[in-house]
Amino acid sequence: MERTAGKELALAPLQDWGEETEDGAVYSVSLRRQRSQRRSPAEGPGGSQAPSPIANTFLHYRTSKVRVLRAARLERLVGELVFGDREQDPSFMPAFLATYRTFVPTACLLGFLLPPMPPPPPPGSVANHNLRILHPRTPTGHPPPPPQVWNLETPPRPRALFLSPL
């Protein structure tokens, strides 16, 4: 195959390679080609030699394997959400946040993302006594606060958090 100097052979920058399975997770595998900045063989270390027509016909590519998580157990998906490489698969986070509600409740997902809540202290403990000290009674002349502010014996109910798709 004859090529003229300066004309490049067009290679697809991304080539589908197939799928891999590892620890129950399914990955799509692609090969990514990037043109390398490596010098052609005719150039010396200083690059002072005049380029020959043969030197211009060499193209150097760096090929890297790209794995994209496609299916896994919830623990693995959450791990990818938190610790995954966003440059390798920038579409994972928006796709996961848009679709997780079809296979898991929000409370279950938050159970993986957030640390567990500590149990409430028993009534009459030192912790409740200290909280009352932090909130002194209002001075006379002002109306008293609503009763739910002063009722520290019952722990507040957790509220649901809903994430909207991007």
C-alpha positions as CSV (number, residue, x, y, z in Angstrom):
1,M,0.0,0.0,0.0
2,E,1.5,3.3,-1.1
3,R,1.1,6.4,0.9
4,T,2.3,9.9,0.3
5,A,4.4,11.7,2.9
6,G,2.2,13.5,5.4
7,K,-0.9,11.5,4.7
8,E,-2.1,9.5,7.7
9,L,-3.8,6.1,7.8
10,A,-7.1,6.8,9.6
11,L,-7.6,4.3,12.5
12,A,-10.7,4.3,14.6
13,P,-9.8,5.9,18.0
14,L,-12.1,3.5,19.8
15,Q,-12.6,-0.1,18.9
16,D,-15.1,-2.5,20.7
17,W,-13.2,-5.5,22.0
18,G,-16.0,-7.4,23.8
19,E,-17.0,-8.2,27.4
20,E,-15.1,-9.4,30.5
21,T,-16.5,-10.8,33.7
22,E,-14.7,-10.4,37.0
23,D,-16.1,-11.2,40.5
24,G,-19.7,-11.2,39.1
25,A,-19.3,-7.8,37.4
26,V,-19.7,-7.5,33.6
27,Y,-17.4,-5.0,31.8
28,S,-17.5,-3.7,28.3
29,V,-14.0,-3.6,26.9
30,S,-12.7,-1.3,24.3
31,L,-9.3,-0.4,22.9
32,R,-8.5,3.3,22.7
33,R,-5.8,4.5,20.3
34,Q,-4.0,7.8,20.7
35,R,-1.4,9.1,18.4
36,S,1.9,9.0,20.2
37,Q,4.4,11.9,20.5
38,R,7.3,9.5,19.9
39,R,9.9,10.6,17.4
40,S,10.2,8.7,14.1
41,P,13.2,6.3,13.8
42,A,15.2,8.6,11.4
43,E,15.3,11.4,13.9
44,G,18.1,11.5,16.4
45,P,17.8,12.4,20.1
46,G,18.2,16.1,19.2
47,G,15.9,16.0,16.3
48,S,18.5,17.9,14.2
49,Q,18.6,15.5,11.2
50,A,16.5,16.5,8.2
51,P,13.4,14.3,8.0
52,S,13.4,11.8,5.1
53,P,10.3,10.8,3.2
54,I,10.5,7.3,4.8
55,A,10.5,8.8,8.3
56,N,7.2,10.5,7.7
57,T,5.5,7.2,6.8
58,F,5.8,5.9,10.4
59,L,2.9,6.6,12.7
60,H,3.1,5.7,16.3
61,Y,0.0,5.0,18.4
62,R,-0.4,4.3,22.0
63,T,-3.2,1.7,22.7
64,S,-4.9,1.4,26.0
65,K,-7.6,-1.0,27.3
66,V,-10.7,0.7,28.6
67,R,-13.1,-1.2,30.9
68,V,-16.5,0.2,31.5
69,L,-18.7,-1.4,34.2
70,R,-22.1,-2.5,32.8
71,A,-23.6,-4.8,35.4
72,A,-22.8,-5.8,38.9
73,R,-24.2,-6.3,42.4
74,L,-25.3,-3.1,44.2
75,E,-22.2,-3.0,46.4
76,R,-19.9,-3.0,43.4
77,L,-22.0,-0.4,41.6
78,V,-21.9,1.9,44.6
79,G,-18.2,1.3,44.9
80,E,-17.8,2.4,41.3
81,L,-20.0,5.4,41.9
82,V,-17.8,6.6,44.8
83,F,-14.3,5.4,43.9
84,G,-14.5,4.9,40.1
85,D,-12.4,6.6,37.5
86,R,-14.6,9.4,36.0
87,E,-12.3,10.0,33.1
88,Q,-12.5,6.3,32.0
89,D,-16.3,6.2,32.1
90,P,-17.8,9.7,32.4
91,S,-21.3,8.4,31.6
92,F,-21.5,6.0,34.6
93,M,-22.6,8.4,37.3
94,P,-25.4,10.1,35.3
95,A,-26.7,6.8,34.1
96,F,-26.6,5.2,37.5
97,L,-28.3,8.1,39.2
98,A,-31.0,8.2,36.5
99,T,-31.8,4.5,36.7
100,Y,-31.0,3.2,40.2
101,R,-34.7,3.6,41.4
102,T,-35.8,0.9,39.0
103,F,-33.9,-1.8,40.9
104,V,-33.3,-0.5,44.5
105,P,-35.1,1.9,46.9
106,T,-33.4,5.2,47.7
107,A,-33.2,4.2,51.4
108,C,-31.2,1.1,50.5
109,L,-28.8,3.0,48.3
110,L,-28.3,5.6,51.1
111,G,-27.6,2.8,53.5
112,F,-24.5,2.0,51.4
113,L,-23.5,5.6,50.9
114,L,-23.9,7.0,54.4
115,P,-22.6,5.8,57.8
116,P,-25.3,4.2,60.0
117,M,-27.0,6.6,62.4
118,P,-26.0,6.1,66.1
119,P,-28.8,4.8,68.3
120,P,-30.6,7.5,70.3
121,P,-29.5,8.0,73.9
122,P,-31.8,6.7,76.6
123,P,-34.2,9.2,78.1
124,G,-32.7,11.1,81.1
125,S,-29.1,10.4,80.1
126,V,-26.4,13.0,80.4
127,A,-26.5,13.8,76.6
128,N,-30.1,14.9,76.9
129,H,-29.3,16.9,80.0
130,N,-26.5,18.7,78.2
131,L,-28.8,19.5,75.2
132,R,-31.2,21.2,77.5
133,I,-28.4,23.4,78.8
134,L,-27.5,24.5,75.3
135,H,-31.1,25.7,74.7
136,P,-32.0,27.9,77.7
137,R,-35.5,28.9,78.3
138,T,-36.6,32.1,76.5
139,P,-36.7,35.2,78.6
140,T,-40.0,36.6,79.7
141,G,-41.6,39.0,77.2
142,H,-41.1,36.6,74.3
143,P,-43.5,33.9,73.4
144,P,-42.3,30.3,74.2
145,P,-41.1,28.3,71.3
146,P,-43.3,25.6,69.8
147,P,-43.4,22.4,71.9
148,Q,-41.5,20.2,69.3
149,V,-38.4,22.3,69.8
150,W,-38.3,21.4,73.5
151,N,-39.3,17.8,73.2
152,L,-35.8,16.2,73.1
153,E,-36.9,12.8,74.5
154,T,-37.9,11.4,71.1
155,P,-35.4,11.3,68.3
156,P,-36.2,13.1,65.0
157,R,-37.5,10.9,62.3
158,P,-35.2,10.5,59.3
159,R,-36.4,12.2,56.2
160,A,-36.3,10.7,52.7
161,L,-33.8,12.1,50.2
162,F,-34.8,11.9,46.5
163,L,-32.2,12.4,43.8
164,S,-33.4,13.8,40.6
165,P,-31.9,12.5,37.3
166,L,-29.4,14.7,35.6
